[in-house]
Amino acid sequence: MTAHDVRVDLADRSYDIEIGEENLSKIGGFILDRKKTKHAVVITDSNVDPLHGDRTADFLAESQFEEVDVWAVEAGERSKSPEVAYELWEAMLQQAVDRDSVVVAVGGGVVGDLAGFIAATFARGLAFFQIPTTLLAQVDSSVGGKVGVNLPGAKNMVGAFWQPHGVLIDVATLNTLPDRDYRAGLAEVVKYGVIMDAEFFAYLEEQTEAINRRDPEVLKTIIAKCCRLKAEVVQADEREESGRRAILNYGHTYCHAIEAVTGYQSVLHGEGVAMGMLCESRLAEQMGRITADITQRQLSLLDKLGLPTAPPEGIDPEALLDKMWRDKKVQAGKIRFVLPDRIGAVSLVSDATEASILSCVFPQ
């Protein structure tokens, strides 16, 4: 393993995250070192397929794979649905996919979540590999084993915990990522600094220029750090039973509600996370948990990284609150938030009033 590689230690479900540049060509060996198989099902989307999906299939075919199927769903959050999952199950049945086949997700968080859900459920579970091609997926959604699909009224409500057999990250794939999508991934990077590591947050503040120009060495450092931090949390609370893993939801209570009321179309997930972090930081301020400078540091960093710092105008406050009440994080009749105690530490809080919650969306 190189200095940038990460091991997720989960007993018999442990796996490696290999982080490099121009290492996608090694995917065949990476998989075969971890699973004896001759058949790979590559699941990607219509945007990623011509960029990296076909390349991945070619690299697999050049290895010892006798059969490689490539299925591309329509790009976008709407493909993360029971209807698309059903279509993929049917396709796998027709292609005689069996327990010796492997599922390979090539794309962003939507593809990873959907493909992982297919792997977890078809034939009662298939080996699954992640090749995340967006920054958001590389630092967050590809690690930890949370897979699933959305229902019309709630995001990620149907799913499973299904750890991958391995994650291969090629930072060169980020060169094909549109600027807006790249910046959306940076929100999750900032999140890790706020919730777990003040020194990492300061490093991000110092490296904004290198981050903005997508410097590969800085990116490898950032991705490895985020993966290590997430691995630490997942190892402590793989299935969200102790509450530790909930800290990863910083910004997400507001984010998921904003995404839902805007129809999952006008706000990217990472943009929603950026908005949500600032909303939750202001809520912590209102509750006397932090001082205003903690929020200001986040606002300044997110702004320098080109992320939106306020939700779209025209959002109906009551609709937003209704979506929060439908969130799977609601517990014992209370909306739960992850609120900062300082940069580098957060706590779960569930005693915020509805008036306070809404006042943090559009502060005066």
C-alpha positions as CSV (number, residue, x, y, z in Angstrom):
1,M,0.0,0.0,0.0
2,T,1.1,3.5,-0.8
3,A,1.1,6.4,1.7
4,H,-2.2,7.5,0.3
5,D,-4.0,4.2,0.5
6,V,-6.5,3.5,3.3
7,R,-7.6,0.3,5.0
8,V,-11.2,0.1,6.3
9,D,-11.0,-2.5,9.2
10,L,-14.3,-4.3,9.6
11,A,-13.2,-7.9,10.4
12,D,-14.3,-10.1,7.6
13,R,-15.8,-7.1,5.7
14,S,-12.5,-5.2,5.7
15,Y,-11.3,-3.6,2.4
16,D,-8.7,-1.4,0.8
17,I,-9.1,2.0,-0.7
18,E,-6.4,2.6,-3.3
19,I,-5.8,6.2,-4.2
20,G,-3.6,7.2,-7.1
21,E,-3.3,9.0,-10.4
22,E,-3.9,7.3,-13.7
23,N,-4.4,4.0,-11.8
24,L,-7.7,3.0,-13.4
25,S,-5.9,0.7,-15.8
26,K,-5.1,-1.5,-12.8
27,I,-8.8,-2.2,-12.0
28,G,-8.7,-5.8,-13.4
29,G,-5.9,-6.9,-11.1
30,F,-7.4,-4.9,-8.2
31,I,-10.6,-6.9,-8.4
32,L,-9.0,-10.3,-9.1
33,D,-6.7,-9.9,-6.1
34,R,-9.9,-9.7,-4.0
35,K,-12.4,-11.9,-5.7
36,K,-12.1,-14.9,-8.1
37,T,-14.5,-14.1,-10.9
38,K,-14.8,-14.2,-14.7
39,H,-17.9,-12.0,-15.0
40,A,-18.2,-8.2,-14.2
41,V,-21.3,-6.1,-14.4
42,V,-20.3,-2.4,-14.8
43,I,-23.0,0.0,-13.8
44,T,-22.5,3.6,-14.8
45,D,-24.5,6.5,-16.0
46,S,-25.0,8.3,-19.4
47,N,-22.5,11.0,-18.5
48,V,-19.7,8.8,-17.2
49,D,-20.1,5.9,-19.6
50,P,-18.3,7.6,-22.6
51,L,-15.6,9.0,-20.3
52,H,-14.8,6.1,-17.9
53,G,-17.4,3.4,-18.2
54,D,-16.2,2.0,-21.5
55,R,-12.5,2.4,-20.5
56,T,-13.2,0.4,-17.3
57,A,-14.8,-2.4,-19.3
58,D,-11.9,-2.4,-21.7
59,F,-9.4,-2.7,-18.9
60,L,-11.4,-5.6,-17.4
61,A,-11.6,-7.3,-20.8
62,E,-7.8,-7.0,-21.1
63,S,-7.5,-8.8,-17.8
64,Q,-8.8,-12.3,-17.2
65,F,-12.5,-11.4,-17.4
66,E,-14.4,-13.6,-19.9
67,E,-17.5,-11.5,-19.8
68,V,-18.1,-7.8,-19.1
69,D,-21.5,-6.2,-19.2
70,V,-21.9,-2.4,-19.2
71,W,-25.2,-0.8,-18.2
72,A,-25.6,2.9,-18.2
73,V,-28.6,4.5,-16.4
74,E,-29.7,8.1,-17.1
75,A,-27.5,10.6,-15.2
76,G,-29.1,12.2,-12.2
77,E,-30.7,11.6,-8.9
78,R,-33.9,10.3,-10.5
79,S,-32.2,7.1,-11.5
80,K,-31.7,6.3,-7.9
81,S,-35.2,4.8,-7.7
82,P,-37.0,1.5,-7.2
83,E,-38.1,1.6,-10.9
84,V,-34.5,1.7,-12.2
85,A,-33.4,-0.9,-9.6
86,Y,-36.1,-3.2,-11.0
87,E,-34.9,-2.7,-14.5
88,L,-31.4,-3.6,-13.5
89,W,-32.5,-6.7,-11.6
90,E,-34.4,-7.9,-14.7
91,A,-31.3,-7.2,-16.9
92,M,-29.1,-9.2,-14.5
93,L,-31.6,-12.1,-14.6
94,Q,-31.5,-12.1,-18.4
95,Q,-27.7,-12.0,-18.5
96,A,-27.5,-15.0,-16.1
97,V,-25.6,-13.0,-13.4
98,D,-24.8,-15.3,-10.5
99,R,-23.1,-15.4,-7.1
100,D,-19.7,-15.5,-8.8
101,S,-20.3,-12.3,-10.7
102,V,-19.1,-8.9,-9.4
103,V,-20.8,-5.5,-9.6
104,V,-18.5,-2.6,-10.4
105,A,-19.9,0.9,-9.8
106,V,-18.3,3.6,-12.1
107,G,-19.5,7.1,-11.4
108,G,-20.7,9.4,-8.6
109,G,-22.8,8.9,-5.6
110,V,-26.0,8.1,-7.4
111,V,-24.3,5.3,-9.3
112,G,-22.5,4.0,-6.3
113,D,-25.6,3.9,-4.1
114,L,-27.7,2.3,-6.9
115,A,-25.2,-0.3,-8.0
116,G,-24.4,-1.1,-4.3
117,F,-28.1,-1.6,-3.7
118,I,-28.3,-3.9,-6.7
119,A,-25.3,-5.9,-5.4
120,A,-26.7,-6.2,-1.9
121,T,-30.1,-7.5,-3.1
122,F,-29.6,-9.6,-6.3
123,A,-29.1,-13.3,-5.5
124,R,-28.9,-12.3,-1.8
125,G,-25.7,-10.4,-2.3
126,L,-22.9,-10.1,-4.8
127,A,-19.3,-8.8,-4.5
128,F,-19.2,-5.1,-5.1
129,F,-16.4,-2.7,-6.1
130,Q,-16.5,1.1,-6.2
131,I,-14.7,3.3,-8.8
132,P,-15.9,6.8,-7.8
133,T,-15.3,9.4,-10.4
134,T,-16.6,12.5,-8.6
135,L,-14.9,14.2,-5.7
136,L,-18.0,13.8,-3.5
137,A,-18.1,10.1,-4.1
138,Q,-14.3,9.7,-3.6
139,V,-14.3,11.4,-0.2
140,D,-17.6,10.2,1.1
141,S,-20.3,8.0,-0.5
142,S,-18.0,5.3,-1.9
143,V,-16.7,4.5,1.6
144,G,-18.8,3.0,4.4
145,G,-21.2,0.6,2.7
146,K,-24.4,2.7,2.8
147,V,-26.4,1.8,-0.4
148,G,-30.0,2.4,-1.4
149,V,-32.6,4.2,-3.5
150,N,-34.9,7.1,-2.9
151,L,-38.7,7.2,-2.5
152,P,-40.7,10.1,-3.9
153,G,-41.1,11.5,-0.4
154,A,-37.7,10.8,1.2
155,K,-34.1,10.3,0.2
156,N,-32.2,7.0,0.9
157,M,-35.3,5.5,2.7
158,V,-34.9,2.1,1.1
159,G,-31.4,0.6,1.4
160,A,-28.9,-1.6,3.1
161,F,-25.4,-1.7,4.6
162,W,-23.3,-3.5,2.0
163,Q,-19.6,-2.9,2.2
164,P,-17.6,-3.0,-1.1
165,H,-14.8,-5.5,-1.6
166,G,-12.6,-2.6,-2.6
167,V,-12.5,1.0,-3.7
168,L,-10.2,2.3,-6.5
169,I,-9.8,6.1,-6.7
170,D,-8.1,7.7,-9.7
171,V,-7.8,11.4,-9.2
172,A,-7.3,11.8,-12.9
173,T,-11.0,11.2,-13.4
174,L,-11.6,14.5,-11.7
175,N,-10.2,16.3,-14.7
176,T,-13.3,15.4,-16.7
177,L,-15.6,16.6,-13.9
178,P,-17.6,19.8,-14.6
179,D,-16.6,22.7,-12.4
180,R,-19.9,22.8,-10.5
181,D,-19.8,19.1,-9.7
182,Y,-16.2,19.4,-8.6
183,R,-17.0,22.2,-6.2
184,A,-20.0,20.4,-4.9
185,G,-17.7,17.6,-3.7
186,L,-15.6,20.1,-1.8
187,A,-18.5,20.7,0.6
188,E,-18.1,17.1,2.0
189,V,-14.3,17.7,2.3
190,V,-15.0,20.8,4.4
191,K,-17.5,18.8,6.5
192,Y,-14.8,16.4,7.7
193,G,-12.7,19.3,9.0
194,V,-15.6,20.7,10.9
195,I,-16.8,17.4,12.5
196,M,-13.5,15.7,13.3
197,D,-10.2,17.5,12.5
198,A,-9.4,21.2,13.2
199,E,-5.9,20.8,11.7
200,F,-7.4,19.5,8.5
201,F,-9.8,22.4,8.3
202,A,-6.8,24.8,8.7
203,Y,-5.0,22.9,5.9
204,L,-8.0,23.5,3.6
205,E,-7.9,27.2,4.4
206,E,-4.3,27.3,3.4
207,Q,-4.7,25.3,0.2
208,T,-7.7,26.9,-1.4
209,E,-5.7,28.0,-4.5
210,A,-4.3,24.5,-5.1
211,I,-7.7,23.0,-4.5
212,N,-9.3,25.3,-7.0
213,R,-6.8,24.4,-9.7
214,R,-7.3,20.6,-8.9
215,D,-3.6,20.0,-8.0
216,P,-3.3,16.2,-8.0
217,E,-0.9,15.9,-5.1
218,V,-3.1,18.0,-2.9
219,L,-6.2,16.1,-4.0
220,K,-4.6,12.8,-3.1
221,T,-3.8,14.1,0.3
222,I,-7.3,15.5,0.8
223,I,-9.0,12.4,-0.4
224,A,-6.9,10.1,1.7
225,K,-7.5,12.2,4.8
226,C,-11.3,12.2,4.3
227,C,-11.3,8.4,3.7
228,R,-9.3,7.8,6.9
229,L,-11.6,10.0,8.9
230,K,-14.7,8.3,7.5
231,A,-13.1,4.8,8.0
232,E,-12.5,5.7,11.6
233,V,-16.2,6.5,12.1
234,V,-17.4,3.5,10.1
235,Q,-15.2,1.2,12.1
236,A,-16.7,2.5,15.3
237,D,-20.3,2.4,14.2
238,E,-20.7,0.5,10.9
239,R,-24.5,0.2,11.1
240,E,-25.4,3.5,12.8
241,E,-26.2,1.8,16.2
242,S,-24.1,3.8,18.7
243,G,-24.8,7.2,17.2
244,R,-21.1,7.9,16.3
245,R,-21.8,7.6,12.6
246,A,-24.5,10.2,12.8
247,I,-21.8,12.9,12.9
248,L,-21.3,12.4,9.2
249,N,-24.7,14.0,8.7
250,Y,-23.5,17.5,9.6
251,G,-25.4,19.8,7.3
252,H,-27.6,17.0,5.9
253,T,-30.8,17.6,7.8
254,Y,-31.2,20.9,6.1
255,C,-29.6,19.6,2.9
256,H,-32.0,16.7,2.4
257,A,-35.0,19.0,3.0
258,I,-33.7,21.6,0.5
259,E,-33.0,18.9,-2.1
260,A,-36.5,17.5,-1.6
261,V,-38.4,20.8,-1.9
262,T,-36.5,21.7,-5.0
263,G,-37.3,18.4,-6.6
264,Y,-33.7,17.1,-6.6
265,Q,-33.1,19.2,-9.7
266,S,-31.8,22.7,-9.0
267,V,-29.5,21.9,-6.1
268,L,-26.6,19.4,-6.2
269,H,-26.1,17.3,-3.1
270,G,-22.8,18.9,-2.2
271,E,-24.3,22.4,-2.7
272,G,-27.1,21.4,-0.3
273,V,-24.5,20.2,2.2
274,A,-22.7,23.6,2.0
275,M,-26.0,25.4,2.6
276,G,-27.0,23.0,5.4
277,M,-23.7,23.3,7.2
278,L,-24.1,27.0,7.5
279,C,-27.8,26.7,8.6
280,E,-26.8,24.2,11.3
281,S,-23.8,26.3,12.4
282,R,-26.2,29.3,12.8
283,L,-28.6,27.1,14.7
284,A,-25.7,26.2,17.0
285,E,-25.0,29.9,17.4
286,Q,-28.7,30.6,18.3
287,M,-28.5,27.9,21.0
288,G,-25.4,29.4,22.5
289,R,-23.2,26.4,21.6
290,I,-20.7,28.3,19.5
291,T,-19.6,31.9,18.7
292,A,-20.2,33.6,15.4
293,D,-16.6,33.2,14.3
294,I,-17.0,29.5,13.9
295,T,-19.8,30.0,11.3
296,Q,-17.8,32.8,9.7
297,R,-14.7,30.6,9.1
298,Q,-17.0,28.0,7.4
299,L,-18.7,30.7,5.3
300,S,-15.3,32.1,4.2
301,L,-13.9,28.8,3.2
302,L,-16.9,27.6,1.4
303,D,-17.1,31.0,-0.5
304,K,-13.4,30.7,-1.5
305,L,-14.1,27.2,-2.8
306,G,-16.9,28.6,-5.0
307,L,-19.8,27.0,-3.2
308,P,-23.3,28.5,-2.7
309,T,-23.8,29.7,0.9
310,A,-27.5,30.3,1.0
311,P,-30.5,28.2,-0.2
312,P,-32.4,29.3,-3.3
313,E,-35.0,32.0,-2.8
314,G,-38.6,31.2,-2.7
315,I,-38.4,28.0,-0.7
316,D,-41.6,27.5,1.3
317,P,-40.6,27.3,5.0
318,E,-43.5,25.0,5.9
319,A,-42.6,22.6,3.1
320,L,-39.0,22.6,4.2
321,L,-40.1,21.7,7.8
322,D,-42.4,19.0,6.5
323,K,-39.5,17.4,4.7
324,M,-37.4,17.5,7.9
325,W,-40.1,15.7,9.8
326,R,-40.0,12.9,7.1
327,D,-36.3,12.5,7.4
328,K,-35.0,9.1,8.6
329,K,-33.0,10.9,11.3
330,V,-36.1,11.9,13.2
331,Q,-36.1,10.1,16.5
332,A,-38.6,10.0,19.4
333,G,-40.7,12.6,17.7
334,K,-37.8,15.1,17.4
335,I,-35.7,16.4,14.5
336,R,-32.1,15.6,15.2
337,F,-29.2,17.9,14.1
338,V,-25.5,17.6,14.1
339,L,-24.2,20.9,15.5
340,P,-20.7,22.1,15.9
341,D,-19.2,22.6,19.4
342,R,-16.1,24.1,17.8
343,I,-14.1,23.4,14.6
344,G,-13.2,19.7,14.8
345,A,-16.0,18.5,17.1
346,V,-19.8,18.2,16.9
347,S,-22.7,16.8,18.9
348,L,-26.1,15.4,18.2
349,V,-28.8,17.8,19.3
350,S,-32.6,17.3,19.2
351,D,-34.1,20.2,21.2
352,A,-34.2,23.0,18.6
353,T,-37.6,24.7,18.2
354,E,-39.3,24.9,14.8
355,A,-39.0,28.7,14.9
356,S,-35.2,28.5,15.4
357,I,-34.9,25.9,12.7
358,L,-36.6,28.0,10.1
359,S,-34.9,31.3,11.2
360,C,-31.5,29.8,10.2
361,V,-32.5,29.2,6.6
362,F,-32.7,32.9,5.6
363,P,-31.1,34.9,8.4
364,Q,-31.8,38.6,8.6
